[in-house]
Amino acid sequence: AQKITQTQPGMFVQEKEAVTLDCTYDTSDPSYGLFWYKQPSSGEMIFLIYQGSYDQQNATEGRYSLNFQKARKSANLVISASQLGDSAMYFCAMRVVGDDKIIFGKGTRLHILP
Amino acid sequence: DTEVTQTPKHLVMGMTNKKSLKCEQHMGHRAMYWYKQKAKKPPELMFVYSYEKLSINESVPSRFSPECPNSSLLNLHLHALQPEDSALYLCASSQDPGDRDRVNQPQHFGDGTRLSIL
């Protein structure tokens, strides 16, 4: 069975600092994809970044990067130069080959302080 | 603005009412999803439609009835709901469910409908 674990229920970070949100996963499938979503208080789920299990390089999208350590089964999200608008809930998620579903972690609530 | 449009944004209904939630996407995606999300929790999958056919029903009570009239539209019909059904209902879509080797397809979500049952 697949599982996503996010161990940080909440984080407080000063504006302009870098932030690392932790995510570990468990699957026996060799082919899988990892996703990060942002959910502001308004409710919409915003897709941020994707990492494939066979990708050799860590994914980057603007201020977002994914620190992918396959042997440790971790896929941490790094946000550089945090902004007040980054305050939101962040979900790590996984999809395995042959499955239409994605599995979500419990999420991390990030608060950026001015 | 999201590319998945959900209406209404807010809905208050009594336990005896019948209402419908609507979801529309024009990205050519062939998989569509309904999720229920309670406060401070991750989304819980309810239904998956693949090429307009119901492919997954996560043991959802029959008071929730999904419908996929065409590849762009997804409805969720509500009848005789309970107070515990109050939640944010999210619709999502993704590209090509037929190509199951493609794990790189993110789901694109709408803004959700906040449902309150009185």
Interface residues (C-beta under 8 A of the other chain):
Chain A: S31 Y32 G33 F35 Y37 S42 G43 E44 M45 I46 F47 Y50 G52 S53 M89 F91 R95 V96 V97 G98 D99 D100 K101 I102 F104 G105 K106 G107 R109
Chain B: T2 A31 K40 K41 P42 P43 L45 V48 S50 S55 I56 L88 L90 A92 P97 R100 D101 V103 N104 Q105 P106 Q107 H108 F109 G110 D111 G112 R114
